[in-house]
Amino acid sequence: MNTTYFINQIMGNVFHTQSSPAIADKYYLGLSTTSPTVDGVCDGEPSTDGTGYERILLDSLSVPENGLIKNTAAINFNESLTNWGSISYYAVFDSKTGGNLLFFGDLDISKTVEVGTTITVKAGELIIQLYSAGA
């Protein structure tokens, strides 16, 4: 699901009706225990303070095909140093910390992350598609 912020940003930049906020140069994958919202709220992301958690740079993505982009290589999160809870959602941001939530979705399978767990998104499993937040 795309956030309203992201759809407005894309539309404004593509049709030159606004140039700020500019389209980001880098995007980061995050995880969440609670469902993010189209309003850009993602309050279920694990803490980065001593937990081993951090967002991962999306640097291996395919060219668009039929409106879809996929990861071309596995995405590996750091091994958890603490319990992160039951991870059920992914989220893409325009910054490694803070920043804006751009889009999000449900994981096919929720994963309870305990100490020593490594989350991997296999190549081709992250599918990115642009569509209306109201759809």
C-alpha positions in Angstrom: 0.0 0.0 0.0 1.4 3.4 -0.9 1.1 6.3 1.5 -0.7 9.5 0.6 2.7 11.3 1.0 4.4 9.1 -1.6 1.6 9.3 -4.1 1.5 13.1 -3.9 5.3 13.3 -4.1 5.4 11.1 -7.2 2.5 12.9 -8.9 3.9 16.4 -8.1 7.4 15.5 -9.4 6.3 13.6 -12.5 3.8 16.3 -13.6 6.0 19.2 -12.5 3.4 20.7 -10.2 5.7 20.6 -7.2 9.3 19.8 -6.8 9.4 19.6 -3.0 9.7 17.2 -1.5 12.0 15.8 -4.2 12.1 12.1 -5.0 14.7 10.4 -2.8 18.0 8.9 -4.1 17.9 5.9 -1.7 15.2 3.7 -0.2 15.3 1.5 2.9 13.3 -1.6 3.9 12.1 -1.8 7.5 10.0 -4.2 9.5 7.0 -3.6 11.8 4.9 -5.5 14.4 1.9 -3.2 13.7 0.3 -2.2 10.5 1.6 1.0 9.0 -1.0 3.5 7.7 -1.6 5.4 4.5 -1.1 8.5 6.6 2.5 7.6 7.0 2.5 6.2 10.6 4.7 3.2 11.4 5.0 2.9 15.1 5.7 -0.9 15.3 9.2 -0.7 13.9 11.7 -2.3 16.3 14.0 0.0 18.3 17.5 0.5 16.9 19.0 1.1 20.3 21.1 -2.0 21.0 18.7 -4.5 19.3 20.6 -5.2 16.1 17.8 -3.8 14.1 18.3 -1.3 11.3 16.7 -0.6 8.0 18.3 -2.1 4.9 19.3 -0.2 1.8 17.3 -1.4 -1.2 20.1 -1.5 -3.8 19.3 -4.6 -5.8 16.0 -3.9 -7.6 14.9 -5.0 -11.0 13.8 -2.7 -13.8 10.0 -2.3 -13.9 8.1 -5.0 -15.7 4.3 -4.6 -16.1 4.4 -2.0 -13.3 6.3 -4.2 -10.8 9.8 -4.0 -9.4 11.3 -6.9 -7.4 14.4 -7.4 -5.3 17.1 -9.2 -7.5 19.2 -10.4 -4.5 18.4 -11.6 -1.0 17.8 -8.8 1.6 19.4 -9.8 5.0 18.6 -8.0 8.2 21.1 -8.1 11.0 20.9 -10.8 13.6 18.6 -9.7 16.4 20.3 -9.0 19.7 17.0 -8.7 21.5 13.4 -9.8 21.0 11.8 -7.7 18.2 8.3 -9.1 18.7 6.0 -10.6 16.0 7.0 -9.0 12.7 4.0 -9.0 10.4 4.6 -6.0 8.1 7.3 -4.5 5.9 7.7 -0.8 5.2 9.8 1.3 2.8 11.3 4.6 3.9 13.2 7.4 2.2 15.8 7.4 5.0 17.9 5.0 7.0 16.5 6.6 10.2 13.4 8.8 10.6 12.4 10.0 7.2 9.0 9.3 5.5 7.1 6.1 5.1 6.4 5.6 1.4 4.7 2.3 1.1 4.1 -0.9 3.1 2.5 -4.3 3.1 1.8 -7.5 5.0 4.4 -10.3 5.2 3.1 -13.6 3.8 4.1 -15.2 7.1 4.5 -13.4 10.4 7.8 -14.2 12.2 8.4 -13.9 16.0 11.9 -12.5 16.2 13.7 -13.7 19.3 17.4 -13.2 20.2 19.6 -14.7 17.5 17.1 -14.5 14.7 18.0 -13.3 11.2 15.3 -12.2 8.8 15.9 -12.7 5.1 13.8 -11.7 2.1 14.6 -14.0 -0.7 15.4 -12.7 -4.2 12.1 -11.9 -6.0 10.0 -11.9 -2.8 9.8 -8.1 -2.3 7.3 -6.8 -4.9 6.9 -3.1 -5.3 3.9 -1.6 -7.2 2.6 1.9 -7.4 -1.2 2.3 -6.9 -3.6 4.7 -5.2 -3.7 4.9 -1.4 -7.5 4.9 -1.6 -7.6 1.7 -3.8 
